[in-house]
Amino acid sequence: MLQKFEIHAVHATLDDQLKAYVTRKIGNLDRYISKHARESAHADVHLKEVKSRQKNNRFTCEVTLHLPKQVIIVKESALNMYAAVDIVEAKLKQQLQKYKDLHSNGKLHRHLFGRLSRAK
């Protein structure tokens, strides 16, 4: 679970069920973050409802994930709040994988390739 995690609702009601759902989905993304970045990582979740004449894409979920050396911002709109949170979670997983690939030092890969080449 992320150490610093804030949920804000704008023009929407934040009930306990929605808060628990967001915490379960977004809060457990720390397993995709490298160990050295977990201590300083924190997330801000903004849930927003836009009242418009169009019925589609009324609910917006925006997550700002502050990591060392980078800030990841993902925003998505959907028919309901739960669908928006699910889509944001999938996008964040992809972005965190890119972050981990970019900022990993490669020590593990060199170690594994060295062991494989010695095994032959």
C-alpha positions as a Markdown table, in Angstrom:
| # | Residue | x | y | z |
|---|---|---|---|---|
| 1 | Met | 0.0 | 0.0 | 0.0 |
| 2 | Leu | 1.3 | 3.5 | -0.8 |
| 3 | Gln | 2.3 | 5.4 | 2.3 |
| 4 | Lys | 0.9 | 8.8 | 1.2 |
| 5 | Phe | -2.5 | 8.4 | -0.5 |
| 6 | Glu | -5.1 | 11.2 | -0.9 |
| 7 | Ile | -8.6 | 11.0 | -2.4 |
| 8 | His | -10.5 | 14.2 | -3.4 |
| 9 | Ala | -14.0 | 14.4 | -4.8 |
| 10 | Val | -15.2 | 17.3 | -6.8 |
| 11 | His | -19.0 | 17.6 | -7.5 |
| 12 | Ala | -19.3 | 13.9 | -6.5 |
| 13 | Thr | -20.2 | 12.0 | -3.4 |
| 14 | Leu | -17.4 | 10.0 | -1.9 |
| 15 | Asp | -19.0 | 7.2 | 0.0 |
| 16 | Asp | -17.2 | 4.5 | 1.9 |
| 17 | Gln | -17.7 | 1.9 | -0.8 |
| 18 | Leu | -16.1 | 4.0 | -3.5 |
| 19 | Lys | -13.3 | 5.1 | -1.2 |
| 20 | Ala | -12.5 | 1.4 | -0.4 |
| 21 | Tyr | -12.6 | 0.5 | -4.1 |
| 22 | Val | -10.2 | 3.3 | -5.1 |
| 23 | Thr | -7.9 | 2.4 | -2.2 |
| 24 | Arg | -7.8 | -1.2 | -3.2 |
| 25 | Lys | -7.2 | -0.5 | -6.9 |
| 26 | Ile | -4.8 | 2.5 | -6.8 |
| 27 | Gly | -3.3 | 2.0 | -3.4 |
| 28 | Asn | -2.0 | -1.4 | -4.2 |
| 29 | Leu | 0.0 | -0.3 | -7.2 |
| 30 | Asp | 3.1 | -0.1 | -5.0 |
| 31 | Arg | 4.0 | -3.6 | -6.1 |
| 32 | Tyr | 4.8 | -2.3 | -9.5 |
| 33 | Ile | 7.2 | 0.4 | -8.1 |
| 34 | Ser | 10.8 | -0.5 | -7.4 |
| 35 | Lys | 11.9 | -0.8 | -3.8 |
| 36 | His | 14.0 | 2.3 | -3.6 |
| 37 | Ala | 11.1 | 4.5 | -4.9 |
| 38 | Arg | 8.3 | 3.1 | -2.6 |
| 39 | Glu | 9.2 | 5.2 | 0.5 |
| 40 | Ser | 8.9 | 8.6 | -1.3 |
| 41 | Ala | 6.0 | 7.7 | -3.7 |
| 42 | His | 2.7 | 9.3 | -3.1 |
| 43 | Ala | -0.6 | 9.5 | -5.0 |
| 44 | Asp | -3.3 | 12.1 | -5.4 |
| 45 | Val | -6.6 | 10.9 | -6.7 |
| 46 | His | -9.2 | 13.4 | -8.0 |
| 47 | Leu | -12.7 | 12.1 | -8.7 |
| 48 | Lys | -14.9 | 14.5 | -10.6 |
| 49 | Glu | -18.5 | 14.4 | -11.9 |
| 50 | Val | -19.4 | 16.8 | -14.8 |
| 51 | Lys | -23.0 | 17.5 | -15.2 |
| 52 | Ser | -23.6 | 18.0 | -18.9 |
| 53 | Arg | -26.3 | 17.3 | -21.5 |
| 54 | Gln | -24.4 | 14.4 | -22.9 |
| 55 | Lys | -24.8 | 11.2 | -20.8 |
| 56 | Asn | -21.5 | 9.6 | -21.8 |
| 57 | Asn | -18.2 | 10.1 | -20.0 |
| 58 | Arg | -19.6 | 12.1 | -17.1 |
| 59 | Phe | -17.2 | 10.7 | -14.5 |
| 60 | Thr | -13.5 | 11.6 | -14.5 |
| 61 | Cys | -10.7 | 10.0 | -12.5 |
| 62 | Glu | -7.3 | 11.7 | -12.4 |
| 63 | Val | -4.3 | 10.2 | -10.6 |
| 64 | Thr | -1.1 | 12.1 | -10.0 |
| 65 | Leu | 1.7 | 9.7 | -8.9 |
| 66 | His | 4.8 | 11.4 | -7.5 |
| 67 | Leu | 7.9 | 9.3 | -7.9 |
| 68 | Pro | 11.6 | 10.1 | -7.6 |
| 69 | Lys | 12.7 | 11.7 | -10.9 |
| 70 | Gln | 9.3 | 11.6 | -12.5 |
| 71 | Val | 5.6 | 12.5 | -12.0 |
| 72 | Ile | 3.0 | 10.3 | -13.7 |
| 73 | Ile | -0.4 | 11.8 | -14.5 |
| 74 | Val | -3.2 | 9.7 | -15.8 |
| 75 | Lys | -6.7 | 11.0 | -16.5 |
| 76 | Glu | -9.7 | 9.1 | -17.9 |
| 77 | Ser | -13.5 | 9.6 | -18.2 |
| 78 | Ala | -16.1 | 6.9 | -18.3 |
| 79 | Leu | -19.8 | 6.2 | -17.8 |
| 80 | Asn | -19.4 | 5.6 | -14.1 |
| 81 | Met | -16.7 | 6.2 | -11.5 |
| 82 | Tyr | -15.8 | 2.5 | -11.0 |
| 83 | Ala | -15.1 | 2.1 | -14.8 |
| 84 | Ala | -12.9 | 5.3 | -14.8 |
| 85 | Val | -10.9 | 3.9 | -11.8 |
| 86 | Asp | -10.4 | 0.6 | -13.6 |
| 87 | Ile | -9.1 | 2.2 | -16.8 |
| 88 | Val | -6.8 | 4.5 | -14.8 |
| 89 | Glu | -5.4 | 1.5 | -12.9 |
| 90 | Ala | -4.6 | -0.3 | -16.2 |
| 91 | Lys | -2.9 | 2.8 | -17.6 |
| 92 | Leu | -0.9 | 3.3 | -14.4 |
| 93 | Lys | 0.3 | -0.2 | -14.5 |
| 94 | Gln | 1.7 | 0.4 | -18.0 |
| 95 | Gln | 3.3 | 3.7 | -17.1 |
| 96 | Leu | 4.9 | 2.2 | -13.9 |
| 97 | Gln | 6.4 | -0.7 | -16.0 |
| 98 | Lys | 7.9 | 1.9 | -18.3 |
| 99 | Tyr | 9.2 | 3.9 | -15.3 |
| 100 | Lys | 10.7 | 0.7 | -13.8 |
| 101 | Asp | 12.4 | -0.2 | -17.1 |
| 102 | Leu | 13.8 | 3.3 | -17.5 |
| 103 | His | 15.1 | 3.8 | -14.0 |
| 104 | Ser | 16.3 | 0.3 | -13.1 |
| 105 | Asn | 20.1 | 0.0 | -12.9 |
| 106 | Gly | 20.3 | -3.2 | -14.9 |
| 107 | Lys | 22.2 | -5.0 | -12.2 |
| 108 | Leu | 19.8 | -7.9 | -12.0 |
| 109 | His | 19.8 | -8.4 | -15.8 |
| 110 | Arg | 23.6 | -8.4 | -15.9 |
| 111 | His | 23.7 | -10.9 | -13.0 |
| 112 | Leu | 21.2 | -13.3 | -14.7 |
| 113 | Phe | 22.8 | -13.1 | -18.1 |
| 114 | Gly | 26.2 | -13.8 | -16.4 |
| 115 | Arg | 24.8 | -16.9 | -14.7 |
| 116 | Leu | 23.3 | -18.1 | -17.9 |
| 117 | Ser | 26.5 | -17.7 | -19.9 |
| 118 | Arg | 28.5 | -19.5 | -17.2 |
| 119 | Ala | 26.0 | -22.4 | -17.1 |
| 120 | Lys | 26.8 | -23.4 | -20.7 |
